[in-house]
């Protein structure tokens, strides 16, 4: 049983790392764009940096779910099925989105956008469709589902008159109905998860310095599920993150308060406690430490290759605050290491706050 589990974990780890490698490449370009956007750069270079940065942020980092769906499906499939698995990965992903959106529409449960769009509603827009916001977990789930189904049923043989529909075509027929059921179920299951996260957010705001630890811990821990948005968004932009009166105006949310204090620095005698949600070394020092540890523990003959992957991810985290390219390198390879990372990230907020 243990050997079977370890073998499955190894296969999954190798499958998940393939899409992640392209994130490292994206990190190189994002890093260059971040430099072009620096305050002292000419306006022309700022415009170029912003233009390309927004494209990659939305087209790659913002679409990780569909990338994982296709990448994992193809990586898990046997060699003879890889092309079909990739096609089924994107098709199944789209079926899920349309089924999920259709069921939300049919049951009159589509959320209405507020001041901050769909943030905080438990729903989001993926490829133009409003669906339950499951983050990259959706892509991982779809990719694994397709990969397993193709390997298990890809050799199905039918009567000679039905031969055109055998093999992976039969798998597709099965996937249609399985995916629709999953999409409908998600509309009932995921809101429960969202409410749990919302309850945790309210708890962290009333527990002082310890609350900052739990915020940081959960912020990283929930990243693969896309639920970290439910942590930072209300804390950054709503009264849950704090309320302050500055220069005669009332500001709600940690980020809004921070910007207001910057704009009225001469009249500020002390920083608002909500700065604790923003000020930490999690996106600067930790990536450097993580990258160095991964380079140090790599086999000597692989260190140059490892450094070539790690350096752009660290620069991206440092310059642009985008840590996913680095974190996804080890997230699925070692869940225990990811748990440790979440603890350390939480401690970074606690220590900085103290």
N, C-alpha and C positions, 0 to 999 in steps of 0.2 A: 504493500500500500504506500509506504514511504517512498520507495523507488519510483513508483508510478507518479506520485505527486511531484517529486523533484524533477522528473523528466518533463512533465507538463509545464512546470514553472520555468524550466530552462527554455523550452520551446516558445513559451509566451514572452519571456524576456527578450529573446532574439527577435521575435516578431515586432515587439513594441519599440525596439531601439532603432529600427530602420526608418520610420517616419521622423523620429527624434533627430537623427543625423542631419536631416535637411533644416531643422531648426537652428543648428549650429551655423550653417551657411547663411541662413537669414540673419543670424546674430551679427555676422561680419558687416553686412550691408546696413543693418540698423545702427551699428556702432558708428559707422562713417557718417550716416545721416544725423546722428545725435551731435557729432562734432560740428557738422555744417550748420546746425541749429543754434550753436552757442551765441550768447549775447553779443560778443565783440565781432562776430563774423559779418561780412557784408550782407545786405538785404537779399541780394541775388542768390547767394549760397544758402541763406536761411530758407528761401522759398523752395529751392531744389530739395533741401533736406526735409522740409515739412511734407512736400509732395510725395517723395519716395517713402518716407517714414510712415505716412498715413496709409499708403497703398499696401505696404508689407504688414503693418499692424492689423489692418482689416482683412487682407487677403491671405495671410499665412497664420499669424498668431491668433487672429480672431476666428479662423475657420479650422482650428485644430480638430474639431469633432469629426468633420467629414474626411479630413486627411487621415486620421486614425482609422476610420471605418474602412477606407480603401486599402491603406497600407497594411493594417493588421490582417485583413481578410486575405490579401495576396501572400503575405509572409507566412501565415499559418497553413495555407493550402499546399497540397502535394504539388511537385513540379509540373505535372501534366494538367493541373487545374488552375494554375496561378492567374492566367489571363482571364478565365471565366470568373474566378473568385473576385478579381479586381472589379470587373463589370458588375457582378452581383453585389459587391460592397456598396457602390454608389447607388445602384438601383434600389437596394433594400433600405439604405439610408433615406432616400427620397420618399419611398413608400411610407416609412415611419413618420416623416414630417407631414406628409399630406393626410395620413390617417389620423395623426394626433390633432392636427389643425381642424380637420373635418369633424372630429368627435367633439372638440371644444366648441366649435360653431354650432353643431347640432344640439348640444346640451346647454347652449347659451352661457358658456363659461369662459369666453374670451375676455381677458383682462383689458381694462381701458388704460391707456397711457396717461401718466400724470406729469408733474413738473419735470421729473427726471426720466421720462419715457416709461419703459416697462420695468425698470429697476424696482425691486421690492415686491413685485406682483407674483413672482414664481414663474413668469413666462418671459420669453425673449423671441427675437426674430432671427431665424436661421435661413439663409438663402431665400429671403423674402417672405417666409412663412412664420406666423406667430404660433409658437408651440411652447410646451413646458420646458423650462430652461434646465437641462440636465448636464450642461457643460461637456467636457471631453468624455465624460462617462458614457454618454450616448454613443459616440463614435467607437469607443472601446467595446461596448456591449454588442453593437452591430457587427463590428469586425470579427469578434470572437464567434458570434453566432454563425456568420457566413462561413468562416474558416472551418469550424467544426462540422457544420451541415454538409459542406462540399466534400470534405474528406470521408464523412460517414456514408453519404448517399450518392456520391458522384458516380458510382459504378452501377447504378440501377439500370436494369434491362427490361424493356417492355416488348409487347407483341410487335412483330415486324411492321404491322400497319401503323403502329404508334411510335416507331423507332425515332422519328425526328424529335420526340419529346422525352427521350430517355437521358440518363446521365445528369449533367448539371442543369438541363432544362427541367427535369423533374424536381431537382432541388429548388429551383426558382419557384415552382408552383407551391411547394411546401412553405417556402419562406414568405410568400405573399400573405398567407393566412396566419402564420406564426407572428409575423411582424405587425399585422393589423391588431392582433390580440394584445401584443406588448404595448403598442402605441395607445390603445384604449386604457389599458391597465395603468400606464404611466400617469394619465390625467387624474387618477385617484390616489395613487401611491405617493407621487412626488410632492404634492401640496402638503402632505403630512410631514414629510422630511423638512420642507421649507418652514413650516410652523415651529418645528423643533428648533431649528437654527435661530428663528426670530426670538424664541423664548430664551435661548442662550445669550443672544445679543443683549437683551434687557437685563439679564443677570450680570453680565460682565460690566455693565455701566454703573453698578451699585456696589462693587467690591474693591474699589480703590486700586492700589498697585497690583494686586493679585488679578484684578480684572484685565489689566493690560497684558499680563502673561497669558491668560486664557484666550484673549483676543488674538494675540500673535500665534499661539499654538493652534487654534482652530482655523485661523486664516490660511496657514500652510496645509494643515491636515485635510481641509475640505477642497483644496485646489483641484484635485483630479475630478471631483464631482461638479465643479463649477459653482458650488454653494458658497464659496468665499465672498461672492458679491453681496450676499445677504448680511455679511458681517460688516464690511467696510462702507458700503453705500449708506445705510441709515446713520452710521456713526459719523461719516464725513459731511452729510448734508441735511440731517434732521436733528430735532432737539435731543434725540437719544445720545448724540455725541457731545452735547453741552449747549448752553445758551449764554451769551455774553452781550452786555451793552457797551458799545464802543463808539465814542464820539457822537453820542446821542441816538445811535441806531442799535437795534437788537439783531443779533446774528445767531443763527442756529446751525449746529454741525461743526465738527472739528476743523474741516478744511475751510469753510466759510469764515470761521472765527480767525483762523491763521492768516488768511488773506487780508481780513479787515485790520488785524494787528500790524501787518506789514505796511498797510496803507496809512496807518496812523501811529507809526513807531514813536514819534515824539511825545505822544500823550499816554503811552503804555508804561506802567510801573512794574508790572509782573506779567509773565505769560499765563494764559489760561490753561488749566490742567488738561484740557482736551488735546494739547500739543503732544501728549503721551501716545496718541494713536498715530501720529505722523512721524515723530522723531525716534529713530532707532537705527542701528547699524546693520539691520537684516539684509538690506539690498546692496550694501557696499562691502563691509568687512566679511560677512559670512560667505559670499560667493568666492572671495579670494581664498579664504581658508579651505572651503570645500574643494576648489580647483587644485590647490596645492596638495591636499591630502590625496586626491585621485591621481595626480601626477606622481606623487611620492610612492604610492603603493602599486603603481603600474610596473609591469616587468620592464627592466632596463631597455630591452630592444624595442619596446612599444612607446617609450616616453615621448619621443619626437612626434609621433602620430597623435598621442593623447594631448600633448601641448597644443598642437594645431587645432584640435577640436575645442579645448577648454578656453584658450585665450580670448577668442571672439565672444564666447558666452559670458565671460567675466566682464569684458569691456561693455557689453550690452547691458548687463545688470548695473554697472557703475555709472554709465553715461545716460542710459535711457530708463533705468528702473524696471526693466523687463527681465525677470529672473527665470521665467519658464524654460528657456533653452537650456540652462544649466540644470535646473531642478529635474526636468524630465529625463535627463541622462541617467539618473539613479533612482528615480521614483518607482519605476516598475521592476528594476533589477533587484532592488532590495527594499521591501516595505518596512523592514525594521530600521534601516538607515533613514528612511523617510520620516518615521516616527521620531527618531532622534533629532532630525533636522527641525521638525515642528516644535519640539521641546526647546531646542537652542534658540530658535527664532522667537519663541515666547519669552524666553529669558532675556533676549536682547531688548525687548520692549520694557520688561520689568526693570532691568538694570538702568537703561537710559532714563526711565521715568524717575527712579530713585535718585 
